[in-house]
Amino acid sequence: MCKREVMVKNIEKRYDHPLAEIVQIASQYKSEVLLEYDKYKINAKSIMGIIAFNPSEGMNVTISANGNDEGEAVAALEKFLVCQ
């Protein structure tokens, strides 16, 4: 399992459809990919989960993945959420 905590930057201003893009990025990987904030833990491949979760600027989110490509999945979502 690979885990990394990141602070979300202003993804709403940088990307046209940030919530859909999170799902697209997570869906590229075979690993199970989760986003955690407070007591909430959601599947990053679920558009309904991402909409309910609504990661926004200033949130400290933990990205975790479990599977063969877990490192790549976490790195890709980290890059997206911190606007690199």
C-alpha positions in Angstrom: 0.0 0.0 0.0 1.2 3.5 -0.9 0.0 6.6 0.9 0.7 10.3 0.7 -0.9 13.3 2.3 -1.2 16.4 0.2 -2.8 19.9 0.5 -5.2 20.5 -2.4 -4.4 23.6 -4.4 -7.0 25.7 -6.3 -7.9 22.9 -8.8 -11.2 24.7 -9.7 -9.3 27.6 -11.4 -6.6 25.4 -13.0 -8.8 22.7 -14.6 -12.1 22.9 -16.5 -13.7 19.8 -14.9 -11.5 18.9 -11.9 -13.9 16.3 -10.4 -14.3 14.3 -13.6 -10.5 14.6 -14.2 -9.8 13.0 -10.8 -11.9 10.0 -11.8 -10.3 9.8 -15.2 -6.8 9.8 -13.7 -7.6 7.2 -11.0 -9.4 5.0 -13.6 -6.1 4.7 -15.6 -4.7 2.5 -12.9 -5.6 -1.1 -11.9 -4.9 -0.4 -8.2 -7.7 0.4 -5.7 -7.4 4.2 -5.2 -8.9 6.0 -2.2 -9.1 9.6 -1.1 -9.4 10.3 2.6 -10.3 13.5 4.5 -11.4 13.6 8.1 -13.6 10.5 8.6 -14.5 10.2 4.9 -12.9 7.7 2.6 -14.0 7.4 -1.0 -13.2 5.5 -4.1 -11.4 7.9 -6.4 -12.8 6.0 -9.4 -16.4 6.8 -8.4 -17.8 10.1 -9.9 -20.6 10.1 -7.3 -18.1 9.7 -4.5 -15.8 12.4 -5.8 -18.8 14.8 -6.2 -19.9 14.1 -2.6 -16.3 14.4 -1.4 -15.6 17.6 -3.4 -11.9 18.1 -2.8 -11.2 21.9 -2.7 -8.4 24.3 -2.0 -6.8 24.0 1.4 -8.0 20.5 2.2 -5.4 18.0 3.5 -6.3 14.8 1.6 -4.6 11.4 2.0 -4.2 9.6 -1.3 -3.8 5.8 -0.9 -3.6 3.0 -3.4 -3.2 -0.7 -3.2 -2.1 -2.8 -6.2 0.6 -3.4 -8.8 0.7 0.3 -10.0 0.0 1.9 -6.6 3.0 4.2 -6.7 2.2 5.6 -10.1 -1.5 6.1 -9.2 -0.6 8.1 -6.0 2.0 10.2 -7.8 -0.5 11.1 -10.6 -3.2 12.1 -8.3 -0.8 14.1 -6.1 0.5 15.9 -9.2 -3.1 16.8 -10.1 -4.3 17.9 -6.7 -1.3 20.1 -6.0 -1.5 21.6 -9.5 1.9 20.7 -10.8 
